[in-house]
Amino acid sequence: MAQHIAEKLRITAALLGAVSRKDLAAAFRRANPETSFDLGRADKWLQGRSQPRQLSVYEDWARVLDLDRPGAWVAQSALEAFVEAICERHGIDRSELERRMGAQISSPHLVDQGTDATLSGSYACYSKALSPYYRGQLIRSTVSIKMDTRTHGMSATYTEALPTGSFVMTGAVTLAKRGLYIHLREAGGDAQFFLSLFLPSPPGSVLAGYMCGTTIIGPEPLPSAARIILIRLPSSATPPDGWGGYLQPSESLVEDLRALGIGLDGDGRSLDRELWQFLDEDGSAGPCQVSEASFRSIVGVFDRHWLRHQA
């Protein structure tokens, strides 16, 4: 099965110095004047929206790269093996390839259409407040995840409505074998957050894991970590302007979500207790970890709601 075709094409273009789809197509024609490399469909191939179906395209691709490998290897090889073979054959450093591309070569950043559909959207987020001035409260934030057309990976924007003003961070979303990771950096500042989350599963109604960083409001920037839940909003819903801020332990997350268009069925008090308990764990008996059972229990609630109402 062909994989990482969009990234491999961009790496090939960087190697050849091709600055446009026409330049890339010309390289294929030089390798085979009768090539099936289609300039019209190359745009979709480069965006990861489709991939060549004819084996002859991959055979021509191997000739373009002057590799002693069959076309099937070009199509099916892991990205790391593909890069290693190119660098060895042409005597070029990986860092030079990345410099020409203007981006790091990293296969976990690449996502297919199914992952795009599962992750893209807006999320209402809840985590324990890191600030010592709001100890015991939750901080409400929003995360927007979307496809990045420049890197063909996914990016996230994280926003908190703080008493000091809006706090915004952006960064790359990395989907790896063991988890989903988001590395956020403050726009115009030096603050950074890192989110380590469970792998998403369709329909992707909720994400959860840990967020670590330093306190934003407080006398000292204390290194901190807290559990976080990201609840995906219906496609038609967006948080109202100014939504966010702090939530007292006596307040209801279920009622807060209803105000955002997520009207959950069943006993709201029971779900409130489960959500607060999930977020309240402090890892005092060992390392800070989220059990899969506690996460899956929450996923079941929100997945059923998502499937009923989105359908």
Secondary structure as UniProt FT lines:
FT   HELIX           5..16
FT   HELIX           21..31
FT   TURN            33..34
FT   HELIX           39..47
FT   HELIX           55..64
FT   TURN            65..66
FT   HELIX           71..76
FT   HELIX           79..90
FT   HELIX           94..101
FT   HELIX           107..109
FT   HELIX           113..119
FT   STRAND          121..128
FT   HELIX           132..134
FT   TURN            135..136
FT   STRAND          138..148
FT   TURN            149..152
FT   STRAND          153..162
FT   TURN            163..164
FT   STRAND          165..175
FT   STRAND          180..186
FT   TURN            187..188
FT   STRAND          192..197
FT   TURN            202..203
FT   STRAND          206..214
FT   STRAND          223..232
FT   TURN            235..236
FT   TURN            241..242
FT   STRAND          245..247
FT   TURN            249..250
FT   HELIX           253..258
FT   TURN            259..261
FT   HELIX           268..280
FT   TURN            284..285
FT   HELIX           292..310
//
